[in-house]
Amino acid sequence: MLLTDGQYKSAFIWRPGQNEAKKIIGYIRISTDQQDLDTQRHLLLEYARKQHLFIDEFVEAAVSSRQGTGKRRIEELEAKLQEGDTLLVAELSCLG
């Protein structure tokens, strides 16, 4: 399920499964000089605050989407997520 909030059109939530979220993970990836890890972290934290959510953990990767999924830490991210958990990303392009 993909959710978005009108004010935060670039903040997305992905929930594998329909259960109440057990854990919320924020994924941050930058690939250009114009992107900034701190800016994306702030966007996710602000979105979570407005939605009354708590981000349990951040996974950060500072690499191009053309790099392997290992450098983008996608496998690590997939291993951490279980049914009912929530993945919060600043932009869908961060996932590849």
C-alpha positions in Angstrom: 0.0 0.0 0.0 1.4 3.4 -1.0 0.3 6.5 0.9 1.1 10.1 0.3 0.1 13.3 2.1 -1.0 16.4 0.1 1.5 18.7 1.8 4.4 16.2 1.4 4.0 15.0 -2.2 7.6 13.8 -2.2 7.2 11.7 1.0 5.9 8.2 0.5 5.1 5.3 2.8 5.1 1.7 1.7 3.6 -1.0 4.0 4.0 -4.6 3.1 0.8 -6.2 4.3 -2.3 -4.7 5.9 -1.4 -5.0 9.6 -0.6 -2.1 11.9 3.0 -1.1 11.4 5.4 -2.8 13.8 8.4 -0.9 12.8 9.0 2.2 10.6 12.3 2.5 8.6 13.3 5.6 6.8 15.4 5.0 3.7 17.6 7.9 2.4 19.7 7.7 -0.7 21.5 10.4 -2.6 23.1 10.2 -6.0 23.9 13.8 -7.0 25.6 16.8 -5.5 22.2 18.5 -5.4 20.8 16.0 -3.0 21.5 16.0 0.7 21.1 13.2 3.3 20.3 15.7 6.1 17.6 17.4 3.9 15.9 14.0 3.2 16.2 13.0 6.8 14.5 16.2 7.9 11.7 15.8 5.3 11.0 12.3 6.6 11.1 13.3 10.3 8.8 16.3 9.6 6.4 14.1 7.7 6.5 11.4 10.5 5.9 14.1 13.1 2.8 15.5 11.3 1.4 11.9 10.9 2.1 11.1 14.5 4.7 8.4 13.5 8.0 7.5 15.0 10.8 6.4 12.7 12.6 3.5 14.4 15.6 3.4 12.2 17.2 5.0 9.1 19.1 3.2 6.4 21.3 5.6 4.4 23.1 5.1 1.1 25.1 7.8 -0.8 25.4 6.1 -4.2 24.0 6.3 -7.7 20.9 4.2 -8.6 23.0 2.6 -11.3 25.2 1.0 -8.7 24.4 -2.5 -7.5 21.7 -3.1 -4.9 24.3 -4.0 -2.4 25.8 -0.5 -2.4 22.3 1.0 -2.3 21.7 -1.2 0.7 18.5 -2.6 -0.8 19.1 -6.2 0.4 19.7 -4.9 3.9 16.5 -2.9 3.7 14.5 -5.9 2.4 16.0 -8.1 5.2 14.9 -5.6 7.9 11.3 -5.2 6.6 8.6 -7.7 7.7 4.9 -7.8 7.1 3.3 -5.0 8.9 6.4 -2.8 8.9 6.5 0.6 7.1 9.1 1.9 4.7 9.3 5.7 4.5 11.2 7.3 1.6 11.6 10.9 0.5 11.3 10.0 -3.2 10.3 6.8 -5.0 13.4 7.2 -7.2 15.5 6.4 -4.1 14.4 2.7 -4.5 16.1 2.4 -7.9 
